[in-house]
């Protein structure tokens, strides 16, 4: 695992968005969010719970049609420094991405080396929802800038 060597930010400097997936799967929702990240000139870390999810998201990102192309990599492909999107199953930041996409709570360490955190969770899984509520409460108490996004028929709506 590559050590994270970044500037440490105060929680109040970090924007955290909780994305409650209720209308689409992770594989359907994630590409649009990553596309916007790349459009903004940013790099991303997508933190998965395990290697199987890394493989599943890798396939999904190559197969997605919107956006047309999402350049990404993982340990299997290597060359992290060249990858604007890095898929991983451990806490690392080898592509210097400052946007963290935390899938169902994955990421065990501090998030203070990221400017934005996207916490995506499965709204159809009661355990995932309960765990997300716990993360929300803890991060809010720590002073992070929080937003809650719920899925609408045609996109996301800020609801909190």
N, C-alpha and C positions, 0 to 999 in steps of 0.2 A: 504494500500500500504506500502510495506517495504521500509524504507529509504535506499538510496544507500550510503554505507559507504565504499568507496574504495579510493585508491590513485588517485589523480587527475593528469592527464597527460596533457602536452602541446599539442596543435594541431599538431605540427610537429612530435610528437612521435606516432601519431595515423594514421594507414593506413586505408583509406576509398576507398572502391571499389563500383562503380555504375554498377549494372548488369541489362542491358537492355533486358528484356524478349521479344523475337520476334518469336522464333521457338517452344517454349514449354510453358506450363502453369507454374504458381508458384508451384503447387503441383507436377509437374514433375521435375522442376529444383532444388527446395530447398533440397530434400533428398541427392543428390550428394554433395552439398556444406556442408551440416551438417555432412555427413559421413566423409568428409575430415577434418572437424573441430575436430571430435572425434578421428580420426586417428592421429591427431597432439597432442592429449592429452589435448585439450581445452574444455571448457564449453561454451554454447551458450544461449543467450536470443533471442527469436524470438518475436518481438514486432508487434502485429497485431492491426488493427484499431478498431476492436470490438470483442465481444464474439463469434459472428457467425463465424468469420474467425478463431478464436482459435479452435473452434469445427471442422471446415472444415479441418484445417491443422493437427489437432490431428488424425482425421480419415485417412488422406492421409499418414501421417508418419507411422501409424500402418499397412497400406495396401501396402506400397511401397516394391518392391522386390530387389531394388538395392540402397543403401546397404541393406543387408538382415534384419537388425534390427537397429532401431534408438530409444534407450531408451529416453523417454521424459516424461514431466508432465506439469501440469497446476494447477491453484488454485483448480479446481474440484478434482484433484487427491491428491494434497497436497505433503508433504515431499520434498519441494523445494531443500533442502540441498543435497538430494540423486539424484537429476535429472541433468544429464549432459546437457540436452536441456530443456529449460523452455519456454513454450508458454504463452504469456500474452497479455492483452489488455490495460495495463497501464505501466507507466515508473517505473520499478522495476528491481532489480538484486538479487533476493533471493538465487540463486544457485551460486553466485559469478562468473558467466560467464563473460569472458572478450572479447567475440566476440558477437557483436550485429548484428542481422539480422533485418533490418528495412524494413518492407513490405509497399510499396507504401507510404513512408514518415512517417510512424507511429513512434513515439517517440517525445515527446514534449519538453523534457528537454535537458540538456547538454549531450554530448556523451564522455566527457573527462574522464570517468571512464572505458572506453573500450580501448583495444589495437587495435582492428580491428572493422570496421563497414562495413557491407555488405548492400548496399541500393538496393533492388530489386524492379523494377517497370515494369508495364505492357506497353510494347512498342506499343500495339494496341489501347491504350487509350490516346487520345491527351492531356487530362487534366493531366494524370499521367506523361506523358513525359514533359510537360511544368513545372509541379511542381518539377520534378527531375532536370531539368535544373536550376531552381531557387535554389534548395538545393546545387547543384554542385557549382554554382557561389559563393554563400555565404560561403561555406566551403573552397573553394579554396582561397578566400580573407582572411579567418581567418588563413590560413597557414597549413591546413591539408595536409597530403601526399595522393594525389588523383590518382585514376586509373579508367579508363572506360573499361568495358568488354562488348563485343557484342557476341551474340550467333552465332556460326558457325554450319554447319550440324552435326558435331561430338563433339561439346564442346564449350568452351569459347576462345575468342581471345582478348588479350589486345590491345585496339585501342586508348588509350589516357591516 
